[in-house]
Amino acid sequence: MSKPSPATSSTEPERLEVRRLREIIAHNSDWIWEVDREGRYTFCSEHSRHLLGYAPEQVLGRTPFDFMPADEAARVGALFAGIIAEQRPFSGLINRNLRADGRLLMLETSGVPLFDEQGALSGYRGIDRDVTPAIGPLDRREVQLEALYAAASVALGLVDRQGNLVNVNNALAQLLGGSVTALVGQTLGSLISPQQLDVVHCLGCLERGETLADQVLDWQGRNYLLAVKAARDLDGQLLGMTLAMSDITEHCQMRQALAASNAQLALANAQLRELAEQDALTGLPNRRRFDEVLQRALAAMAGDDSLSLLMVDVDHFKAYNDCYGHQRGDECLRLLARLFREVLRRPNDTVCRYGGEEFAIILEHTGCVDAAQIAERLCARVVAEHIEHRGVALGRVTLSIGVASARRAGQDVLYLADQALYRAKESGRNGYCLS
């Protein structure tokens, strides 16, 4: 009996090993495959018959996307393009496929990259596992959720880490001016300018774990509230970001109208306050405003600060009205108010109509000496105006002024000024008296 040749003895174990590996692959419960860098199947295990209903020879040369619904092919194709760009392994990629008999099944796909002798990517090797039984009860709910997603009035989309649109609903497709299938795979930056939405910046912030605030986006003459959130896998790794755009044009218009209405209301209220605190005859602040300014000025005093108050009375004004009538009397009061404003030009000087023919003048940061000089100028200015008054010996309108000064908030400067005014009248009028 002759011995087997060396060639026969060396190849037989190899053949047995190859046969054993083929049997393992053929009877494996997972579908094992290889694709080239264009995604075409170059190897397909026998399990494709059981899984998809296609023989291996019917699969070879085709791509995984040929066995998916069109929208799923667009979605997974965009994801796989990102995986190939990074030349990285992947796992747990859930995707929908159509069997040869038209039934839908869910596959979980995992793969590793293959490289040639020069280190260039030559394709991927991986497995597909049927996970339809595990999620079968959710199939109807998934269809319902997808229908809601597609028909939602809010524009929704998913962007991968490369800035490409992975999923788009009908509302977002309409906003971006294209169909769902045409937009999937496109770069979002080519559709929305970085000035409106900086995709690179957003992805960088989400990669660092930051939260992005909602922003208002002006798009084609309308206003949208744009919410950008992170999309992560089960391990917390960033997959990309989600977009949600809600049309808030009417809300913005209502808010603008409300702001304009509030501004008009505030203006009207300010005018009402001014009217409530203004003397209708002379245009000067009235008694109410006088009380507010005096209390504020006294409360603000500190250190060696001082405040003076002039109580001014038009001499024999009743006789003036009796002689010339109330209309001329009103004209006289308006003229005196103008003269007071001409003499008192400092920002902190406040001239008020106290009531009837009486005026009150608050002089902040003013001592008694300076206040007395101002009172003297007022008397002289009115005399120099030669306002006719036939009811008095001098034949013209004159003033009596009481002057009081305070150096602390507790002093009753109004009472002191009123007492000084009384003495000025007792002293013959047409002058001032200093408290």
C-alpha positions as CSV (number, residue, x, y, z in Angstrom):
1,M,0.0,0.0,0.0
2,S,1.5,3.3,-1.1
3,K,1.8,6.3,1.2
4,P,-0.3,9.4,0.3
5,S,1.7,12.1,-1.5
6,P,2.8,15.1,0.7
7,A,0.5,17.3,-1.3
8,T,-2.5,15.1,-0.6
9,S,-1.7,14.8,3.1
10,S,-1.3,18.7,3.5
11,T,-4.4,19.8,1.6
12,E,-6.9,17.3,3.0
13,P,-7.1,18.8,6.5
14,E,-7.4,22.2,4.9
15,R,-10.3,21.0,2.8
16,L,-11.9,19.5,5.8
17,E,-11.5,22.8,7.7
18,V,-12.9,24.8,4.9
19,R,-15.9,22.4,4.6
20,R,-16.4,22.7,8.4
21,L,-16.4,26.5,8.3
22,R,-18.8,26.5,5.4
23,E,-21.2,24.2,7.3
24,I,-20.9,26.5,10.4
25,I,-21.7,29.6,8.3
26,A,-24.5,27.9,6.4
27,H,-26.2,26.7,9.6
28,N,-25.5,29.8,11.6
29,S,-28.7,31.4,12.8
30,D,-27.3,34.8,11.8
31,W,-26.9,36.0,8.2
32,I,-23.2,36.5,7.5
33,W,-22.1,38.8,4.6
34,E,-19.4,40.9,3.1
35,V,-19.8,44.1,1.0
36,D,-17.3,46.2,-1.0
37,R,-16.7,49.9,-0.3
38,E,-19.7,50.7,-2.7
39,G,-21.9,48.5,-0.5
40,R,-22.4,45.6,-3.0
41,Y,-22.5,42.1,-1.5
42,T,-19.4,40.1,-2.3
43,F,-20.3,37.2,0.0
44,C,-23.7,36.0,1.3
45,S,-24.3,33.0,3.6
46,E,-27.1,30.6,2.9
47,H,-29.2,32.1,5.7
48,S,-30.4,34.8,3.3
49,R,-32.9,32.2,2.0
50,H,-34.5,31.9,5.4
51,L,-34.2,35.5,6.4
52,L,-35.1,37.4,3.2
53,G,-36.4,34.6,1.0
54,Y,-33.6,35.2,-1.6
55,A,-30.8,32.7,-2.5
56,P,-27.2,33.9,-2.1
57,E,-26.8,34.2,-5.8
58,Q,-29.8,36.6,-5.9
59,V,-28.2,38.8,-3.3
60,L,-24.6,39.0,-4.6
61,G,-23.9,42.2,-6.5
62,R,-26.8,44.1,-4.9
63,T,-26.8,46.4,-1.9
64,P,-28.6,46.2,1.4
65,F,-30.7,49.2,0.4
66,D,-32.2,47.2,-2.5
67,F,-34.1,45.1,0.1
68,M,-35.5,48.1,2.1
69,P,-38.5,50.4,1.6
70,A,-37.5,53.6,-0.1
71,D,-37.7,55.9,2.9
72,E,-35.8,53.3,5.1
73,A,-33.1,53.0,2.4
74,A,-32.6,56.7,2.4
75,R,-32.4,56.8,6.2
76,V,-30.0,53.9,6.6
77,G,-28.0,54.9,3.5
78,A,-27.3,58.3,5.1
79,L,-26.2,56.6,8.4
80,F,-24.0,54.1,6.6
81,A,-22.3,56.9,4.6
82,G,-21.3,58.5,7.9
83,I,-20.0,55.1,9.1
84,I,-17.9,54.6,6.0
85,A,-16.6,58.1,6.1
86,E,-15.2,57.4,9.6
87,Q,-14.2,53.8,8.7
88,R,-15.4,52.6,12.0
89,P,-17.1,49.4,13.2
90,F,-20.8,49.6,14.1
91,S,-23.4,47.5,15.9
92,G,-27.1,47.4,16.7
93,L,-28.2,49.2,13.6
94,I,-31.9,48.5,13.4
95,N,-33.4,48.6,9.9
96,R,-36.6,47.5,8.1
97,N,-36.3,45.1,5.2
98,L,-38.8,43.6,2.8
99,R,-38.8,39.8,2.2
100,A,-39.3,38.3,-1.2
101,D,-42.9,37.6,-0.2
102,G,-43.5,41.3,0.6
103,R,-43.5,40.8,4.4
104,L,-41.7,43.4,6.5
105,L,-39.0,42.3,9.0
106,M,-36.6,44.1,11.3
107,L,-32.9,43.3,11.2
108,E,-30.2,44.3,13.7
109,T,-27.0,44.8,11.7
110,S,-23.4,44.9,12.9
111,G,-20.2,45.1,11.0
112,V,-16.4,45.7,11.0
113,P,-14.3,47.5,8.3
114,L,-12.0,45.5,6.0
115,F,-8.7,46.9,4.7
116,D,-6.5,45.9,1.8
117,E,-2.7,45.4,2.0
118,Q,-2.2,49.1,1.5
119,G,-4.4,49.9,4.4
120,A,-7.3,51.3,2.3
121,L,-10.9,50.5,3.1
122,S,-12.0,47.6,0.9
123,G,-15.4,47.0,2.4
124,Y,-17.3,45.6,5.5
125,R,-17.9,42.2,7.0
126,G,-20.9,41.7,9.2
127,I,-24.0,39.8,10.4
128,D,-27.7,40.5,10.3
129,R,-30.0,39.1,13.0
130,D,-33.8,38.9,12.8
131,V,-35.2,40.9,15.7
132,T,-38.8,41.0,14.4
133,P,-40.1,38.5,17.0
134,A,-38.6,40.6,19.8
135,I,-40.3,43.8,18.7
136,G,-43.2,42.3,16.8
137,P,-45.9,43.5,19.4
138,L,-44.6,47.1,18.8
139,D,-44.9,46.8,15.0
140,R,-48.4,48.4,14.9
141,R,-47.3,51.1,17.3
142,E,-44.2,51.8,15.3
143,V,-46.3,52.3,12.2
144,Q,-48.6,54.6,14.1
145,L,-45.7,56.6,15.4
146,E,-44.2,56.9,12.0
147,A,-47.5,58.0,10.6
148,L,-47.7,60.7,13.3
149,Y,-44.1,61.7,12.7
150,A,-44.7,62.0,8.9
151,A,-47.9,64.0,9.3
152,A,-46.9,66.2,12.3
153,S,-47.4,69.9,11.7
154,V,-44.1,70.6,13.5
155,A,-41.2,70.3,11.1
156,L,-39.0,67.4,12.4
157,G,-35.6,66.1,11.3
158,L,-32.6,64.1,12.3
159,V,-29.0,65.2,11.5
160,D,-26.0,62.9,11.8
161,R,-22.6,64.0,13.2
162,Q,-21.4,65.0,9.7
163,G,-24.3,67.5,9.4
164,N,-26.3,65.3,6.9
165,L,-30.1,64.9,7.1
166,V,-30.8,61.3,8.1
167,N,-34.6,61.7,8.5
168,V,-37.1,64.3,7.5
169,N,-40.9,64.5,8.0
170,N,-43.2,66.1,5.5
171,A,-43.5,69.4,7.3
172,L,-39.7,69.9,7.3
173,A,-39.5,68.8,3.6
174,Q,-42.0,71.4,2.7
175,L,-40.1,74.1,4.6
176,L,-36.8,73.1,2.9
177,G,-38.4,73.0,-0.5
178,G,-37.9,69.3,-1.4
179,S,-39.3,65.8,-1.0
180,V,-38.4,63.6,1.9
181,T,-36.4,61.1,-0.2
182,A,-34.5,63.9,-2.0
183,L,-33.6,65.7,1.2
184,V,-32.3,62.7,3.1
185,G,-28.5,62.6,2.7
186,Q,-28.1,66.3,1.9
187,T,-26.0,68.5,4.1
188,L,-28.2,70.7,6.3
189,G,-25.7,73.6,5.9
190,S,-26.4,73.7,2.2
191,L,-30.1,74.3,2.9
192,I,-30.0,76.6,5.9
193,S,-27.2,79.2,6.1
194,P,-24.7,79.1,9.0
195,Q,-25.9,82.7,9.9
196,Q,-29.3,81.2,10.7
197,L,-28.2,77.8,12.1
198,D,-24.5,77.0,12.6
199,V,-24.7,73.2,12.4
200,V,-21.0,72.7,13.2
201,H,-21.2,74.9,16.3
202,C,-24.4,73.1,17.5
203,L,-22.9,69.6,17.1
204,G,-19.7,70.8,18.9
205,C,-21.8,72.1,21.8
206,L,-23.8,68.8,22.0
207,E,-20.6,66.8,21.9
208,R,-19.4,68.6,25.0
209,G,-22.7,67.8,26.7
210,E,-24.0,71.4,26.5
211,T,-27.7,72.3,26.1
212,L,-28.7,74.6,23.3
213,A,-31.3,77.2,23.9
214,D,-34.3,77.5,21.6
215,Q,-34.0,80.3,19.0
216,V,-36.3,82.1,16.7
217,L,-35.5,81.5,13.0
218,D,-36.8,83.8,10.3
219,W,-37.5,81.7,7.3
220,Q,-39.2,82.7,4.1
221,G,-41.1,85.6,5.7
222,R,-42.3,83.6,8.7
223,N,-41.0,83.0,12.3
224,Y,-40.2,79.6,13.6
225,L,-39.2,78.4,17.0
226,L,-36.2,76.1,16.5
227,A,-35.3,73.5,19.1
228,V,-32.1,71.6,18.7
229,K,-31.5,68.5,20.9
230,A,-28.8,65.8,21.1
231,A,-29.6,62.3,19.7
232,R,-27.6,59.7,21.5
233,D,-27.3,55.9,21.4
234,L,-27.8,53.5,24.3
235,D,-24.2,54.1,25.4
236,G,-24.7,57.9,25.5
237,Q,-22.5,58.4,22.4
238,L,-23.7,61.3,20.2
239,L,-25.3,60.2,17.0
240,G,-26.3,63.7,15.8
241,M,-29.0,66.1,16.6
242,T,-32.8,66.5,16.3
243,L,-34.5,69.5,14.8
244,A,-38.0,70.7,15.7
245,M,-39.3,73.9,14.0
246,S,-42.7,75.3,15.1
247,D,-44.4,78.1,13.2
248,I,-44.9,81.0,15.7
249,T,-45.5,83.8,13.2
250,E,-49.0,84.6,14.5
251,H,-47.7,84.4,18.1
252,C,-44.9,86.8,17.3
253,Q,-47.3,89.2,15.5
254,M,-49.7,89.1,18.5
255,R,-46.7,89.7,20.9
256,Q,-45.6,92.7,18.8
257,A,-49.1,94.0,18.7
258,L,-49.4,93.5,22.5
259,A,-46.1,95.3,23.0
260,A,-47.3,98.2,20.9
261,S,-50.5,98.3,22.8
262,N,-48.7,98.2,26.1
263,A,-46.4,101.0,24.9
264,Q,-49.5,103.1,24.0
265,L,-51.1,102.3,27.3
266,A,-47.9,103.3,29.2
267,L,-47.8,106.5,27.3
268,A,-51.5,107.2,28.0
269,N,-50.9,106.4,31.7
270,A,-47.9,108.7,31.8
271,Q,-50.0,111.4,30.2
272,L,-52.8,110.8,32.7
273,R,-50.3,111.0,35.6
274,E,-48.9,114.2,34.2
275,L,-52.4,115.6,33.9
276,A,-53.2,114.5,37.4
277,E,-50.1,116.2,38.7
278,Q,-50.4,119.3,36.5
279,D,-52.3,122.5,37.0
280,A,-54.6,122.9,34.0
281,L,-54.5,126.7,34.1
282,T,-50.8,127.5,34.3
283,G,-49.2,124.2,33.2
284,L,-47.2,124.1,36.5
285,P,-47.1,121.1,38.8
286,N,-50.1,121.1,41.1
287,R,-50.5,120.8,44.9
288,R,-50.3,117.0,44.7
289,R,-47.0,117.0,42.8
290,F,-45.7,119.7,45.2
291,D,-46.3,117.4,48.2
292,E,-44.5,114.5,46.4
293,V,-41.4,116.6,45.4
294,L,-41.1,118.2,48.8
295,Q,-41.2,114.9,50.7
296,R,-38.7,113.3,48.3
297,A,-36.3,116.3,48.5
298,L,-36.5,116.4,52.3
299,A,-35.9,112.6,52.5
300,A,-32.9,112.8,50.2
301,M,-31.1,115.4,52.4
302,A,-27.8,114.3,53.9
303,G,-24.8,115.9,55.7
304,D,-24.7,119.7,55.5
305,D,-27.2,119.8,52.6
306,S,-30.0,122.3,52.8
307,L,-33.3,123.0,51.2
308,S,-35.4,126.2,50.9
309,L,-39.0,126.8,50.3
310,L,-40.7,129.9,48.9
311,M,-44.4,130.4,49.5
312,V,-45.6,133.1,47.0
313,D,-48.9,135.0,47.2
314,V,-50.2,137.5,44.6
315,D,-51.0,140.7,46.5
316,H,-54.7,141.7,46.5
317,F,-55.6,139.2,43.9
318,K,-59.3,139.2,44.9
319,A,-59.4,142.9,44.1
320,Y,-57.8,142.2,40.8
321,N,-60.5,139.7,39.8
322,D,-63.2,142.1,41.0
323,C,-61.7,144.9,38.9
324,Y,-60.9,142.9,35.7
325,G,-62.9,139.8,35.9
326,H,-61.9,136.2,36.3
327,Q,-60.7,135.7,32.7
328,R,-58.2,138.5,33.1
329,G,-57.3,137.0,36.5
330,D,-56.5,133.6,34.8
331,E,-54.3,135.4,32.2
332,C,-52.5,137.1,35.0
333,L,-51.7,133.8,36.8
334,R,-50.5,132.3,33.5
335,L,-48.2,135.3,33.0
336,L,-46.8,135.0,36.5
337,A,-46.1,131.3,35.9
338,R,-44.1,132.2,32.8
339,L,-42.1,134.9,34.7
340,F,-41.3,132.4,37.5
341,R,-39.9,129.9,35.0
342,E,-37.8,132.6,33.5
343,V,-36.2,133.5,36.8
344,L,-35.8,129.9,38.1
345,R,-33.8,127.9,35.5
346,R,-31.8,125.5,37.7
347,P,-32.7,121.8,37.2
348,N,-33.6,121.3,40.9
349,D,-35.9,124.3,41.1
350,T,-39.6,123.3,41.2
351,V,-42.3,125.9,40.7
352,C,-45.8,124.7,41.6
353,R,-49.3,126.3,41.8
354,Y,-50.2,125.7,45.4
355,G,-53.8,126.9,45.0
356,G,-55.8,129.9,44.0
357,E,-53.3,132.8,43.7
358,E,-50.6,131.1,45.8
359,F,-47.5,129.5,44.4
360,A,-44.8,127.3,46.1
361,I,-41.2,127.1,45.0
362,I,-38.9,124.3,46.1
363,L,-35.2,125.1,46.0
364,E,-33.1,122.0,46.5
365,H,-29.4,122.3,47.7
366,T,-30.1,126.0,48.5
367,G,-29.4,127.8,51.8
368,C,-31.4,130.7,53.2
369,V,-29.1,133.5,51.8
370,D,-29.4,132.3,48.2
371,A,-33.1,131.7,48.7
372,A,-33.6,135.2,49.9
373,Q,-31.8,136.6,46.8
374,I,-34.1,134.5,44.6
375,A,-37.2,135.8,46.4
376,E,-35.9,139.4,45.9
377,R,-35.4,138.8,42.1
378,L,-38.9,137.4,41.8
379,C,-40.5,140.4,43.4
380,A,-38.4,142.8,41.3
381,R,-39.2,140.8,38.0
382,V,-42.9,141.0,38.6
383,V,-42.8,144.7,39.4
384,A,-40.7,145.3,36.3
385,E,-43.4,143.6,34.2
386,H,-45.9,146.4,34.9
387,I,-48.9,144.2,35.2
388,E,-51.7,146.8,35.6
389,H,-53.7,146.6,38.9
390,R,-56.0,149.6,39.4
391,G,-57.2,148.2,42.7
392,V,-54.0,149.0,44.6
393,A,-52.0,152.2,45.4
394,L,-49.0,151.1,43.4
395,G,-51.1,150.4,40.3
396,R,-49.4,147.1,39.4
397,V,-49.3,143.5,40.5
398,T,-46.9,142.6,43.3
399,L,-45.9,139.6,45.3
400,S,-45.5,138.6,48.9
401,I,-43.0,135.8,49.6
402,G,-42.3,133.7,52.7
403,V,-38.8,132.1,52.7
404,A,-37.8,129.2,54.9
405,S,-34.8,126.8,54.9
406,A,-34.3,123.4,56.4
407,R,-31.1,121.5,57.1
408,R,-32.6,118.2,58.2
409,A,-35.6,116.1,57.1
410,G,-37.6,116.5,60.3
411,Q,-38.0,120.3,60.0
412,D,-41.5,121.5,59.0
413,V,-40.3,123.9,56.3
414,L,-43.8,124.3,54.9
415,Y,-45.1,125.7,58.2
416,L,-42.1,128.0,58.6
417,A,-42.5,129.3,55.0
418,D,-46.2,129.9,55.6
419,Q,-45.5,131.8,58.8
420,A,-42.9,133.9,56.9
421,L,-45.5,134.6,54.2
422,Y,-48.0,135.8,56.8
423,R,-45.4,138.2,58.2
424,A,-44.5,139.5,54.7
425,K,-48.2,140.4,54.2
426,E,-48.3,142.1,57.6
427,S,-45.2,144.1,56.7
428,G,-47.0,145.8,53.8
429,R,-46.6,143.2,51.0
430,N,-44.5,143.6,47.8
431,G,-41.5,141.9,49.4
432,Y,-40.3,138.8,51.2
433,C,-39.8,137.8,54.8
434,L,-37.2,135.2,55.9
435,S,-38.0,132.7,58.5
